[in-house]
């Protein structure tokens, strides 16, 4: 199945793109997607925490993805 990945902040710097089209097997979970992304972009594992939001909502890693889902990679933010 195909999903769209949106990368923000340092996650965008690591992936090199704002938008990625990603292929996963049917029934894959958010956790499996995270693992697949880290395999392709090992520097993602160096981030303290990256939240994944599916279709604009934070979800558990066990959520099963669906065809054409939009997944946002949201790195930790800091500021002052």
Residue frames as qw, qx, qy, qz and C-alpha x, y, z in Angstrom:
[[0.000, 0.890, 0.456, 0.000, 0.00, 0.00, 0.00],
 [0.408, 0.404, -0.014, 0.819, 1.14, 3.53, -0.61],
 [0.327, -0.828, -0.369, 0.268, 1.23, 6.23, 2.05],
 [0.314, 0.777, -0.056, 0.542, 2.50, 9.80, 2.02],
 [0.639, -0.425, -0.307, 0.562, 5.13, 10.92, 4.53],
 [0.083, 0.919, 0.022, 0.385, 5.39, 14.60, 5.49],
 [0.719, -0.147, -0.311, 0.604, 8.68, 15.55, 7.16],
 [0.133, -0.959, -0.083, -0.237, 9.10, 18.58, 9.40],
 [0.396, -0.857, 0.330, -0.003, 12.15, 20.26, 10.97],
 [0.194, -0.596, 0.765, 0.148, 15.21, 18.10, 11.34],
 [0.697, 0.171, 0.695, -0.044, 13.26, 15.07, 10.04],
 [0.597, 0.788, 0.103, -0.106, 13.02, 16.93, 6.72],
 [0.052, 0.826, -0.552, -0.102, 16.77, 17.55, 6.81],
 [0.494, -0.302, 0.815, 0.012, 17.41, 13.85, 7.43],
 [0.685, 0.387, 0.618, -0.015, 15.07, 12.55, 4.70],
 [0.281, -0.161, 0.458, 0.828, 16.07, 15.29, 2.28],
 [0.140, -0.339, -0.614, -0.699, 12.47, 15.87, 1.25],
 [0.378, -0.086, 0.316, -0.866, 9.32, 17.42, 2.60],
 [0.842, 0.124, 0.139, -0.506, 7.09, 14.76, 0.99],
 [0.040, -0.326, 0.928, 0.174, 7.85, 11.07, 0.43],
 [0.845, 0.034, -0.211, -0.491, 5.72, 8.40, -1.21],
 [0.193, -0.422, 0.858, -0.220, 6.26, 5.24, 0.82],
 [0.739, 0.007, -0.557, -0.378, 5.31, 1.63, 0.12],
 [0.330, -0.300, 0.777, -0.445, 4.32, -0.68, 2.96],
 [0.186, -0.144, -0.953, -0.190, 2.68, -4.08, 3.05],
 [0.504, -0.480, -0.346, -0.629, -1.06, -4.12, 3.64],
 [0.762, -0.552, -0.333, -0.061, -1.90, -4.14, 7.34],
 [0.566, 0.191, -0.374, 0.710, 1.41, -2.58, 8.42],
 [0.400, -0.796, -0.396, 0.223, 1.35, -0.67, 11.70],
 [0.038, 0.977, -0.132, 0.162, 2.72, 2.76, 12.56],
 [0.616, -0.632, 0.453, 0.127, 5.51, 1.01, 14.50],
 [0.794, 0.151, 0.472, 0.352, 6.46, -1.01, 11.42],
 [0.400, 0.858, 0.131, 0.293, 6.52, 2.20, 9.40],
 [0.296, -0.911, 0.289, -0.005, 8.83, 3.80, 11.98],
 [0.748, -0.321, 0.519, 0.263, 11.19, 0.81, 11.71],
 [0.693, 0.498, 0.392, 0.344, 11.15, 0.99, 7.91],
 [0.164, 0.966, -0.012, 0.201, 11.94, 4.71, 7.98],
 [0.474, -0.773, 0.412, 0.086, 14.84, 4.22, 10.41],
 [0.810, 0.000, 0.490, 0.322, 16.23, 1.46, 8.17],
 [0.545, 0.667, 0.291, 0.416, 16.21, 3.87, 5.22],
 [0.088, 0.808, -0.142, 0.565, 17.24, 6.95, 7.22],
 [0.707, -0.206, -0.554, 0.388, 19.36, 5.73, 10.19],
 [0.177, 0.210, -0.288, 0.917, 19.85, 9.27, 11.53],
 [0.525, -0.493, -0.260, -0.643, 16.17, 9.32, 12.50],
 [0.793, -0.343, -0.484, 0.139, 17.08, 6.91, 15.30],
 [0.461, 0.085, -0.341, 0.815, 19.40, 9.57, 16.76],
 [0.253, -0.489, -0.068, -0.832, 16.51, 11.91, 17.52],
 [0.156, -0.113, 0.745, -0.638, 15.30, 11.80, 21.12],
 [0.381, 0.414, 0.780, -0.275, 11.71, 11.41, 20.00],
 [0.174, 0.061, -0.494, -0.849, 9.84, 11.76, 16.76],
 [0.500, 0.300, 0.612, -0.533, 6.06, 11.68, 16.93],
 [0.020, 0.102, 0.792, 0.602, 4.08, 10.19, 14.08],
 [0.430, 0.361, 0.384, -0.734, 0.66, 11.59, 13.29],
 [0.201, 0.208, 0.863, 0.414, -1.65, 9.80, 10.89],
 [0.032, -0.630, -0.582, -0.514, -4.13, 11.97, 9.01],
 [0.061, -0.624, 0.111, -0.771, -3.45, 14.89, 11.41],
 [0.734, -0.581, 0.043, -0.350, -3.92, 12.87, 14.62],
 [0.031, -0.530, 0.817, -0.224, -1.36, 11.44, 17.02],
 [0.908, -0.046, -0.231, -0.345, -1.86, 7.68, 17.14],
 [0.715, -0.488, 0.501, 0.000, -0.41, 4.66, 18.95],
 [0.008, 0.519, -0.778, -0.353, 2.35, 2.63, 17.27],
 [0.377, 0.107, 0.919, -0.038, -0.09, -0.28, 17.00],
 [0.525, 0.587, 0.193, -0.585, -2.48, 1.55, 14.66],
 [0.628, 0.203, 0.658, 0.363, -2.88, -0.25, 11.35],
 [0.040, 0.447, -0.265, -0.854, -2.17, 2.01, 8.38],
 [0.620, 0.550, 0.544, -0.132, -4.48, 2.22, 5.37],
 [0.526, 0.357, 0.434, 0.638, -3.88, 2.95, 1.70],
 [0.157, 0.686, 0.215, 0.677, -3.32, 6.68, 1.05],
 [0.520, -0.771, -0.268, 0.254, -2.82, 7.59, 4.73],
 [0.292, 0.787, -0.198, 0.506, -0.80, 10.73, 5.34],
 [0.782, -0.467, -0.250, 0.328, 1.82, 10.33, 8.06],
 [0.100, 0.916, -0.192, 0.337, 3.64, 13.33, 9.53],
 [0.758, -0.081, -0.367, 0.533, 7.09, 12.99, 11.11],
 [0.187, -0.908, -0.023, -0.375, 7.13, 15.56, 13.89],
 [0.619, 0.157, -0.505, 0.580, 10.47, 16.00, 15.66],
 [0.416, -0.652, -0.439, 0.457, 10.81, 17.48, 19.14],
 [0.207, 0.798, 0.138, 0.549, 10.61, 21.26, 19.18],
 [0.516, -0.482, -0.323, 0.630, 12.45, 23.73, 21.34],
 [0.196, 0.702, 0.204, 0.654, 12.43, 27.43, 21.54],
 [0.388, -0.323, -0.458, 0.732, 12.57, 30.36, 23.79]]
